[in-house]
Amino acid sequence: MVIEKKDMGIKIMERDRHRQLNEHAKEVNKHKKEAELQRSLRKEVVAGANGTQDYIIKEGPNKGKIADKGQ
């Protein structure tokens, strides 16, 4: 059985293209999975934690009052 060069070239091209498509599909699935994990593992932020919202004066005549943000 003799295989012509033309037929062999087409088969090789098909094989290579199939490999490229499979590798691309794997890469796309990997990126989707990473993005989903980023969304699902994100922690919620607590508003006002660690002094991020308001500052309460601790000493002096205005003790206990919230300081104005336009200081």
PyMOL Python script that loads the backbone (N, CA, C, O; Angstrom):
from pymol import cmd

cmd.read_pdbstr("""\
ATOM      1  N   MET A   1       0.851  -1.175   0.000  1.00  0.00           N
ATOM      2  CA  MET A   1       0.000   0.000   0.000  1.00  0.00           C
ATOM      3  C   MET A   1       0.900   1.242   0.000  1.00  0.00           C
ATOM      4  O   MET A   1       1.755   1.400   0.871  1.00  0.00           O
ATOM      5  N   VAL A   2       0.703   2.081  -0.944  1.00  0.00           N
ATOM      6  CA  VAL A   2       1.511   3.282  -1.097  1.00  0.00           C
ATOM      7  C   VAL A   2       0.644   4.486  -0.742  1.00  0.00           C
ATOM      8  O   VAL A   2      -0.452   4.671  -1.273  1.00  0.00           O
ATOM      9  N   ILE A   3       1.169   5.297   0.172  1.00  0.00           N
ATOM     10  CA  ILE A   3       0.443   6.513   0.564  1.00  0.00           C
ATOM     11  C   ILE A   3       1.101   7.681  -0.144  1.00  0.00           C
ATOM     12  O   ILE A   3       2.313   7.874  -0.057  1.00  0.00           O
ATOM     13  N   GLU A   4       0.313   8.435  -0.826  1.00  0.00           N
ATOM     14  CA  GLU A   4       0.855   9.588  -1.539  1.00  0.00           C
ATOM     15  C   GLU A   4       1.267  10.670  -0.549  1.00  0.00           C
ATOM     16  O   GLU A   4       0.719  10.760   0.550  1.00  0.00           O
ATOM     17  N   LYS A   5       2.227  11.480  -0.940  1.00  0.00           N
ATOM     18  CA  LYS A   5       2.713  12.561  -0.077  1.00  0.00           C
ATOM     19  C   LYS A   5       1.602  13.549   0.238  1.00  0.00           C
ATOM     20  O   LYS A   5       1.537  14.090   1.342  1.00  0.00           O
ATOM     21  N   LYS A   6       0.727  13.784  -0.734  1.00  0.00           N
ATOM     22  CA  LYS A   6      -0.354  14.750  -0.548  1.00  0.00           C
ATOM     23  C   LYS A   6      -1.279  14.293   0.576  1.00  0.00           C
ATOM     24  O   LYS A   6      -1.641  15.088   1.443  1.00  0.00           O
ATOM     25  N   ASP A   7      -1.664  13.010   0.566  1.00  0.00           N
ATOM     26  CA  ASP A   7      -2.553  12.484   1.594  1.00  0.00           C
ATOM     27  C   ASP A   7      -1.887  12.511   2.970  1.00  0.00           C
ATOM     28  O   ASP A   7      -2.528  12.820   3.975  1.00  0.00           O
ATOM     29  N   MET A   8      -0.598  12.186   3.001  1.00  0.00           N
ATOM     30  CA  MET A   8       0.138  12.173   4.254  1.00  0.00           C
ATOM     31  C   MET A   8       0.218  13.584   4.837  1.00  0.00           C
ATOM     32  O   MET A   8       0.093  13.760   6.049  1.00  0.00           O
ATOM     33  N   GLY A   9       0.426  14.586   3.987  1.00  0.00           N
ATOM     34  CA  GLY A   9       0.498  15.971   4.438  1.00  0.00           C
ATOM     35  C   GLY A   9      -0.809  16.439   5.031  1.00  0.00           C
ATOM     36  O   GLY A   9      -0.813  17.152   6.035  1.00  0.00           O
ATOM     37  N   ILE A  10      -1.913  16.054   4.434  1.00  0.00           N
ATOM     38  CA  ILE A  10      -3.234  16.445   4.936  1.00  0.00           C
ATOM     39  C   ILE A  10      -3.483  15.807   6.294  1.00  0.00           C
ATOM     40  O   ILE A  10      -4.005  16.456   7.200  1.00  0.00           O
ATOM     41  N   LYS A  11      -3.111  14.529   6.441  1.00  0.00           N
ATOM     42  CA  LYS A  11      -3.312  13.843   7.716  1.00  0.00           C
ATOM     43  C   LYS A  11      -2.487  14.490   8.826  1.00  0.00           C
ATOM     44  O   LYS A  11      -2.955  14.630   9.955  1.00  0.00           O
ATOM     45  N   ILE A  12      -1.278  14.876   8.502  1.00  0.00           N
ATOM     46  CA  ILE A  12      -0.420  15.529   9.492  1.00  0.00           C
ATOM     47  C   ILE A  12      -1.004  16.886   9.884  1.00  0.00           C
ATOM     48  O   ILE A  12      -1.000  17.251  11.060  1.00  0.00           O
ATOM     49  N   MET A  13      -1.501  17.621   8.910  1.00  0.00           N
ATOM     50  CA  MET A  13      -2.107  18.923   9.202  1.00  0.00           C
ATOM     51  C   MET A  13      -3.338  18.750  10.083  1.00  0.00           C
ATOM     52  O   MET A  13      -3.541  19.520  11.022  1.00  0.00           O
ATOM     53  N   GLU A  14      -4.160  17.747   9.789  1.00  0.00           N
ATOM     54  CA  GLU A  14      -5.355  17.493  10.601  1.00  0.00           C
ATOM     55  C   GLU A  14      -4.964  17.132  12.028  1.00  0.00           C
ATOM     56  O   GLU A  14      -5.583  17.597  12.985  1.00  0.00           O
ATOM     57  N   ARG A  15      -3.936  16.302  12.166  1.00  0.00           N
ATOM     58  CA  ARG A  15      -3.466  15.901  13.490  1.00  0.00           C
ATOM     59  C   ARG A  15      -2.989  17.113  14.289  1.00  0.00           C
ATOM     60  O   ARG A  15      -3.334  17.272  15.460  1.00  0.00           O
ATOM     61  N   ASP A  16      -2.198  17.957  13.646  1.00  0.00           N
ATOM     62  CA  ASP A  16      -1.666  19.139  14.316  1.00  0.00           C
ATOM     63  C   ASP A  16      -2.787  20.104  14.706  1.00  0.00           C
ATOM     64  O   ASP A  16      -2.775  20.660  15.804  1.00  0.00           O
ATOM     65  N   ARG A  17      -3.736  20.298  13.827  1.00  0.00           N
ATOM     66  CA  ARG A  17      -4.853  21.206  14.117  1.00  0.00           C
ATOM     67  C   ARG A  17      -5.697  20.663  15.264  1.00  0.00           C
ATOM     68  O   ARG A  17      -6.159  21.421  16.116  1.00  0.00           O
ATOM     69  N   HIS A  18      -5.895  19.353  15.279  1.00  0.00           N
ATOM     70  CA  HIS A  18      -6.663  18.721  16.355  1.00  0.00           C
ATOM     71  C   HIS A  18      -5.958  18.948  17.700  1.00  0.00           C
ATOM     72  O   HIS A  18      -6.602  19.243  18.707  1.00  0.00           O
ATOM     73  N   ARG A  19      -4.642  18.809  17.699  1.00  0.00           N
ATOM     74  CA  ARG A  19      -3.862  19.025  18.927  1.00  0.00           C
ATOM     75  C   ARG A  19      -3.985  20.478  19.381  1.00  0.00           C
ATOM     76  O   ARG A  19      -4.149  20.741  20.572  1.00  0.00           O
ATOM     77  N   GLN A  20      -3.909  21.417  18.449  1.00  0.00           N
ATOM     78  CA  GLN A  20      -4.026  22.839  18.799  1.00  0.00           C
ATOM     79  C   GLN A  20      -5.386  23.137  19.417  1.00  0.00           C
ATOM     80  O   GLN A  20      -5.479  23.860  20.408  1.00  0.00           O
ATOM     81  N   LEU A  21      -6.436  22.578  18.830  1.00  0.00           N
ATOM     82  CA  LEU A  21      -7.782  22.828  19.349  1.00  0.00           C
ATOM     83  C   LEU A  21      -7.947  22.233  20.747  1.00  0.00           C
ATOM     84  O   LEU A  21      -8.551  22.855  21.620  1.00  0.00           O
ATOM     85  N   ASN A  22      -7.419  21.051  20.956  1.00  0.00           N
ATOM     86  CA  ASN A  22      -7.510  20.431  22.285  1.00  0.00           C
ATOM     87  C   ASN A  22      -6.746  21.242  23.327  1.00  0.00           C
ATOM     88  O   ASN A  22      -7.249  21.450  24.431  1.00  0.00           O
ATOM     89  N   GLU A  23      -5.549  21.700  22.997  1.00  0.00           N
ATOM     90  CA  GLU A  23      -4.772  22.500  23.936  1.00  0.00           C
ATOM     91  C   GLU A  23      -5.468  23.818  24.248  1.00  0.00           C
ATOM     92  O   GLU A  23      -5.465  24.266  25.394  1.00  0.00           O
ATOM     93  N   HIS A  24      -6.055  24.432  23.248  1.00  0.00           N
ATOM     94  CA  HIS A  24      -6.779  25.689  23.459  1.00  0.00           C
ATOM     95  C   HIS A  24      -7.988  25.462  24.366  1.00  0.00           C
ATOM     96  O   HIS A  24      -8.248  26.260  25.267  1.00  0.00           O
ATOM     97  N   ALA A  25      -8.716  24.389  24.132  1.00  0.00           N
ATOM     98  CA  ALA A  25      -9.887  24.087  24.960  1.00  0.00           C
ATOM     99  C   ALA A  25      -9.477  23.865  26.411  1.00  0.00           C
ATOM    100  O   ALA A  25     -10.166  24.330  27.319  1.00  0.00           O
ATOM    101  N   LYS A  26      -8.377  23.171  26.646  1.00  0.00           N
ATOM    102  CA  LYS A  26      -7.896  22.950  28.012  1.00  0.00           C
ATOM    103  C   LYS A  26      -7.530  24.275  28.681  1.00  0.00           C
ATOM    104  O   LYS A  26      -7.844  24.498  29.850  1.00  0.00           O
ATOM    105  N   GLU A  27      -6.869  25.143  27.930  1.00  0.00           N
ATOM    106  CA  GLU A  27      -6.452  26.434  28.485  1.00  0.00           C
ATOM    107  C   GLU A  27      -7.661  27.306  28.843  1.00  0.00           C
ATOM    108  O   GLU A  27      -7.680  27.952  29.891  1.00  0.00           O
ATOM    109  N   VAL A  28      -8.659  27.316  27.969  1.00  0.00           N
ATOM    110  CA  VAL A  28      -9.866  28.099  28.234  1.00  0.00           C
ATOM    111  C   VAL A  28     -10.574  27.576  29.482  1.00  0.00           C
ATOM    112  O   VAL A  28     -11.010  28.363  30.322  1.00  0.00           O
ATOM    113  N   ASN A  29     -10.690  26.255  29.607  1.00  0.00           N
ATOM    114  CA  ASN A  29     -11.332  25.672  30.782  1.00  0.00           C
ATOM    115  C   ASN A  29     -10.563  25.997  32.057  1.00  0.00           C
ATOM    116  O   ASN A  29     -11.164  26.238  33.104  1.00  0.00           O
ATOM    117  N   LYS A  30      -9.238  26.004  31.972  1.00  0.00           N
ATOM    118  CA  LYS A  30      -8.414  26.325  33.133  1.00  0.00           C
ATOM    119  C   LYS A  30      -8.659  27.767  33.581  1.00  0.00           C
ATOM    120  O   LYS A  30      -8.787  28.031  34.777  1.00  0.00           O
ATOM    121  N   HIS A  31      -8.724  28.703  32.625  1.00  0.00           N
ATOM    122  CA  HIS A  31      -8.968  30.108  32.959  1.00  0.00           C
ATOM    123  C   HIS A  31     -10.367  30.300  33.541  1.00  0.00           C
ATOM    124  O   HIS A  31     -10.550  31.091  34.466  1.00  0.00           O
ATOM    125  N   LYS A  32     -11.347  29.586  33.010  1.00  0.00           N
ATOM    126  CA  LYS A  32     -12.710  29.681  33.557  1.00  0.00           C
ATOM    127  C   LYS A  32     -12.749  29.190  34.998  1.00  0.00           C
ATOM    128  O   LYS A  32     -13.390  29.802  35.852  1.00  0.00           O
ATOM    129  N   LYS A  33     -12.062  28.087  35.263  1.00  0.00           N
ATOM    130  CA  LYS A  33     -12.044  27.521  36.605  1.00  0.00           C
ATOM    131  C   LYS A  33     -11.366  28.475  37.583  1.00  0.00           C
ATOM    132  O   LYS A  33     -11.848  28.667  38.699  1.00  0.00           O
ATOM    133  N   GLU A  34     -10.246  29.074  37.167  1.00  0.00           N
ATOM    134  CA  GLU A  34      -9.550  30.038  38.020  1.00  0.00           C
ATOM    135  C   GLU A  34     -10.430  31.246  38.331  1.00  0.00           C
ATOM    136  O   GLU A  34     -10.463  31.715  39.469  1.00  0.00           O
ATOM    137  N   ALA A  35     -11.137  31.746  37.334  1.00  0.00           N
ATOM    138  CA  ALA A  35     -12.012  32.902  37.532  1.00  0.00           C
ATOM    139  C   ALA A  35     -13.149  32.556  38.490  1.00  0.00           C
ATOM    140  O   ALA A  35     -13.503  33.368  39.345  1.00  0.00           O
ATOM    141  N   GLU A  36     -13.719  31.372  38.360  1.00  0.00           N
ATOM    142  CA  GLU A  36     -14.798  30.949  39.251  1.00  0.00           C
ATOM    143  C   GLU A  36     -14.288  30.823  40.683  1.00  0.00           C
ATOM    144  O   GLU A  36     -14.981  31.221  41.619  1.00  0.00           O
ATOM    145  N   LEU A  37     -13.103  30.283  40.864  1.00  0.00           N
ATOM    146  CA  LEU A  37     -12.536  30.178  42.207  1.00  0.00           C
ATOM    147  C   LEU A  37     -12.272  31.556  42.798  1.00  0.00           C
ATOM    148  O   LEU A  37     -12.497  31.769  43.989  1.00  0.00           O
ATOM    149  N   GLN A  38     -11.800  32.490  41.985  1.00  0.00           N
ATOM    150  CA  GLN A  38     -11.568  33.850  42.474  1.00  0.00           C
ATOM    151  C   GLN A  38     -12.865  34.459  42.987  1.00  0.00           C
ATOM    152  O   GLN A  38     -12.882  35.103  44.036  1.00  0.00           O
ATOM    153  N   ARG A  39     -13.949  34.255  42.250  1.00  0.00           N
ATOM    154  CA  ARG A  39     -15.240  34.816  42.654  1.00  0.00           C
ATOM    155  C   ARG A  39     -15.775  34.139  43.908  1.00  0.00           C
ATOM    156  O   ARG A  39     -16.279  34.814  44.805  1.00  0.00           O
ATOM    157  N   SER A  40     -15.676  32.826  43.983  1.00  0.00           N
ATOM    158  CA  SER A  40     -16.294  32.099  45.094  1.00  0.00           C
ATOM    159  C   SER A  40     -15.472  32.179  46.380  1.00  0.00           C
ATOM    160  O   SER A  40     -16.037  32.052  47.466  1.00  0.00           O
ATOM    161  N   LEU A  41     -14.165  32.383  46.290  1.00  0.00           N
ATOM    162  CA  LEU A  41     -13.321  32.418  47.485  1.00  0.00           C
ATOM    163  C   LEU A  41     -13.079  33.832  48.015  1.00  0.00           C
ATOM    164  O   LEU A  41     -12.372  34.009  49.007  1.00  0.00           O
ATOM    165  N   ARG A  42     -13.650  34.819  47.373  1.00  0.00           N
ATOM    166  CA  ARG A  42     -13.463  36.200  47.802  1.00  0.00           C
ATOM    167  C   ARG A  42     -14.160  36.423  49.144  1.00  0.00           C
ATOM    168  O   ARG A  42     -15.314  36.031  49.319  1.00  0.00           O
ATOM    169  N   LYS A  43     -13.462  37.050  50.085  1.00  0.00           N
ATOM    170  CA  LYS A  43     -14.045  37.302  51.407  1.00  0.00           C
ATOM    171  C   LYS A  43     -14.758  38.647  51.424  1.00  0.00           C
ATOM    172  O   LYS A  43     -14.382  39.586  50.724  1.00  0.00           O
ATOM    173  N   GLU A  44     -15.793  38.706  52.243  1.00  0.00           N
ATOM    174  CA  GLU A  44     -16.582  39.921  52.370  1.00  0.00           C
ATOM    175  C   GLU A  44     -15.830  40.938  53.242  1.00  0.00           C
ATOM    176  O   GLU A  44     -15.149  40.557  54.194  1.00  0.00           O
ATOM    177  N   VAL A  45     -15.953  42.205  52.922  1.00  0.00           N
ATOM    178  CA  VAL A  45     -15.295  43.269  53.676  1.00  0.00           C
ATOM    179  C   VAL A  45     -16.266  43.802  54.712  1.00  0.00           C
ATOM    180  O   VAL A  45     -17.434  44.052  54.413  1.00  0.00           O
ATOM    181  N   VAL A  46     -15.770  43.978  55.951  1.00  0.00           N
ATOM    182  CA  VAL A  46     -16.599  44.516  57.023  1.00  0.00           C
ATOM    183  C   VAL A  46     -16.457  46.032  57.025  1.00  0.00           C
ATOM    184  O   VAL A  46     -15.360  46.553  57.228  1.00  0.00           O
ATOM    185  N   ALA A  47     -17.558  46.742  56.801  1.00  0.00           N
ATOM    186  CA  ALA A  47     -17.525  48.204  56.772  1.00  0.00           C
ATOM    187  C   ALA A  47     -17.254  48.733  58.176  1.00  0.00           C
ATOM    188  O   ALA A  47     -17.878  48.296  59.143  1.00  0.00           O
ATOM    189  N   GLY A  48     -16.331  49.666  58.279  1.00  0.00           N
ATOM    190  CA  GLY A  48     -16.022  50.276  59.563  1.00  0.00           C
ATOM    191  C   GLY A  48     -14.985  49.502  60.359  1.00  0.00           C
ATOM    192  O   GLY A  48     -14.631  49.931  61.457  1.00  0.00           O
ATOM    193  N   ALA A  49     -14.496  48.407  59.869  1.00  0.00           N
ATOM    194  CA  ALA A  49     -13.495  47.637  60.607  1.00  0.00           C
ATOM    195  C   ALA A  49     -12.137  48.335  60.524  1.00  0.00           C
ATOM    196  O   ALA A  49     -11.810  48.963  59.517  1.00  0.00           O
ATOM    197  N   ASN A  50     -11.373  48.220  61.568  1.00  0.00           N
ATOM    198  CA  ASN A  50     -10.015  48.778  61.625  1.00  0.00           C
ATOM    199  C   ASN A  50      -9.976  50.281  61.333  1.00  0.00           C
ATOM    200  O   ASN A  50      -9.010  50.772  60.748  1.00  0.00           O
ATOM    201  N   GLY A  51     -11.004  51.000  61.730  1.00  0.00           N
ATOM    202  CA  GLY A  51     -11.006  52.450  61.587  1.00  0.00           C
ATOM    203  C   GLY A  51     -11.186  52.937  60.169  1.00  0.00           C
ATOM    204  O   GLY A  51     -10.727  54.029  59.834  1.00  0.00           O
ATOM    205  N   THR A  52     -11.829  52.175  59.341  1.00  0.00           N
ATOM    206  CA  THR A  52     -11.966  52.577  57.948  1.00  0.00           C
ATOM    207  C   THR A  52     -13.135  53.522  57.722  1.00  0.00           C
ATOM    208  O   THR A  52     -13.227  54.147  56.665  1.00  0.00           O
ATOM    209  N   GLN A  53     -14.040  53.639  58.707  1.00  0.00           N
ATOM    210  CA  GLN A  53     -15.219  54.459  58.462  1.00  0.00           C
ATOM    211  C   GLN A  53     -15.177  55.789  59.230  1.00  0.00           C
ATOM    212  O   GLN A  53     -15.138  56.852  58.610  1.00  0.00           O
ATOM    213  N   ASP A  54     -15.184  55.745  60.543  1.00  0.00           N
ATOM    214  CA  ASP A  54     -15.189  56.963  61.356  1.00  0.00           C
ATOM    215  C   ASP A  54     -14.161  56.839  62.483  1.00  0.00           C
ATOM    216  O   ASP A  54     -13.825  55.740  62.925  1.00  0.00           O
ATOM    217  N   TYR A  55     -13.680  57.980  62.926  1.00  0.00           N
ATOM    218  CA  TYR A  55     -12.740  58.004  64.038  1.00  0.00           C
ATOM    219  C   TYR A  55     -13.445  58.599  65.244  1.00  0.00           C
ATOM    220  O   TYR A  55     -14.006  59.692  65.164  1.00  0.00           O
ATOM    221  N   ILE A  56     -13.418  57.881  66.367  1.00  0.00           N
ATOM    222  CA  ILE A  56     -14.044  58.358  67.597  1.00  0.00           C
ATOM    223  C   ILE A  56     -12.954  58.945  68.486  1.00  0.00           C
ATOM    224  O   ILE A  56     -11.930  58.306  68.729  1.00  0.00           O
ATOM    225  N   ILE A  57     -13.180  60.163  68.969  1.00  0.00           N
ATOM    226  CA  ILE A  57     -12.207  60.845  69.826  1.00  0.00           C
ATOM    227  C   ILE A  57     -12.186  60.141  71.173  1.00  0.00           C
ATOM    228  O   ILE A  57     -13.234  59.872  71.759  1.00  0.00           O
ATOM    229  N   LYS A  58     -10.957  59.836  71.671  1.00  0.00           N
ATOM    230  CA  LYS A  58     -10.820  59.006  72.862  1.00  0.00           C
ATOM    231  C   LYS A  58     -10.498  59.794  74.131  1.00  0.00           C
ATOM    232  O   LYS A  58     -10.718  59.295  75.234  1.00  0.00           O
ATOM    233  N   GLU A  59      -9.983  61.010  73.993  1.00  0.00           N
ATOM    234  CA  GLU A  59      -9.618  61.796  75.170  1.00  0.00           C
ATOM    235  C   GLU A  59     -10.063  63.237  74.982  1.00  0.00           C
ATOM    236  O   GLU A  59     -10.282  63.690  73.858  1.00  0.00           O
ATOM    237  N   GLY A  60     -10.196  63.956  76.102  1.00  0.00           N
ATOM    238  CA  GLY A  60     -10.503  65.373  76.051  1.00  0.00           C
ATOM    239  C   GLY A  60     -11.979  65.670  76.194  1.00  0.00           C
ATOM    240  O   GLY A  60     -12.780  64.778  76.476  1.00  0.00           O
ATOM    241  N   PRO A  61     -12.340  66.944  75.996  1.00  0.00           N
ATOM    242  CA  PRO A  61     -13.732  67.358  76.223  1.00  0.00           C
ATOM    243  C   PRO A  61     -14.710  66.757  75.204  1.00  0.00           C
ATOM    244  O   PRO A  61     -15.906  66.668  75.481  1.00  0.00           O
ATOM    245  N   ASN A  62     -14.222  66.348  74.044  1.00  0.00           N
ATOM    246  CA  ASN A  62     -15.089  65.774  73.010  1.00  0.00           C
ATOM    247  C   ASN A  62     -15.025  64.249  72.969  1.00  0.00           C
ATOM    248  O   ASN A  62     -15.317  63.636  71.942  1.00  0.00           O
ATOM    249  N   LYS A  63     -14.638  63.637  74.102  1.00  0.00           N
ATOM    250  CA  LYS A  63     -14.476  62.194  74.170  1.00  0.00           C
ATOM    251  C   LYS A  63     -15.777  61.486  73.777  1.00  0.00           C
ATOM    252  O   LYS A  63     -16.856  61.834  74.257  1.00  0.00           O
ATOM    253  N   GLY A  64     -15.652  60.478  72.886  1.00  0.00           N
ATOM    254  CA  GLY A  64     -16.813  59.695  72.477  1.00  0.00           C
ATOM    255  C   GLY A  64     -17.503  60.233  71.221  1.00  0.00           C
ATOM    256  O   GLY A  64     -18.345  59.553  70.635  1.00  0.00           O
ATOM    257  N   LYS A  65     -17.145  61.451  70.808  1.00  0.00           N
ATOM    258  CA  LYS A  65     -17.760  62.015  69.599  1.00  0.00           C
ATOM    259  C   LYS A  65     -17.025  61.527  68.352  1.00  0.00           C
ATOM    260  O   LYS A  65     -15.846  61.179  68.403  1.00  0.00           O
ATOM    261  N   ILE A  66     -17.742  61.508  67.243  1.00  0.00           N
ATOM    262  CA  ILE A  66     -17.147  61.105  65.968  1.00  0.00           C
ATOM    263  C   ILE A  66     -16.514  62.326  65.333  1.00  0.00           C
ATOM    264  O   ILE A  66     -17.156  63.366  65.183  1.00  0.00           O
ATOM    265  N   ALA A  67     -15.245  62.194  64.960  1.00  0.00           N
ATOM    266  CA  ALA A  67     -14.511  63.302  64.357  1.00  0.00           C
ATOM    267  C   ALA A  67     -15.045  63.578  62.945  1.00  0.00           C
ATOM    268  O   ALA A  67     -15.464  62.666  62.232  1.00  0.00           O
ATOM    269  N   ASP A  68     -15.019  64.843  62.569  1.00  0.00           N
ATOM    270  CA  ASP A  68     -15.455  65.244  61.241  1.00  0.00           C
ATOM    271  C   ASP A  68     -14.427  64.798  60.212  1.00  0.00           C
ATOM    272  O   ASP A  68     -13.225  64.883  60.460  1.00  0.00           O
ATOM    273  N   LYS A  69     -14.884  64.328  59.071  1.00  0.00           N
ATOM    274  CA  LYS A  69     -13.976  63.829  58.043  1.00  0.00           C
ATOM    275  C   LYS A  69     -13.233  64.963  57.329  1.00  0.00           C
ATOM    276  O   LYS A  69     -12.236  64.703  56.656  1.00  0.00           O
ATOM    277  N   GLY A  70     -13.686  66.195  57.456  1.00  0.00           N
ATOM    278  CA  GLY A  70     -13.063  67.319  56.770  1.00  0.00           C
ATOM    279  C   GLY A  70     -12.015  68.011  57.606  1.00  0.00           C
ATOM    280  O   GLY A  70     -11.834  69.223  57.484  1.00  0.00           O
ATOM    281  N   GLN A  71     -11.318  67.276  58.454  1.00  0.00           N
ATOM    282  CA  GLN A  71     -10.316  67.891  59.340  1.00  0.00           C
ATOM    283  C   GLN A  71      -9.197  68.500  58.581  1.00  0.00           C
ATOM    284  O   GLN A  71      -8.276  69.056  59.179  1.00  0.00           O
TER     285      GLN A  71
END
""", "prot")
cmd.dss("prot")
cmd.show_as("cartoon", "prot")
cmd.util.cbc("prot")
cmd.orient("prot")
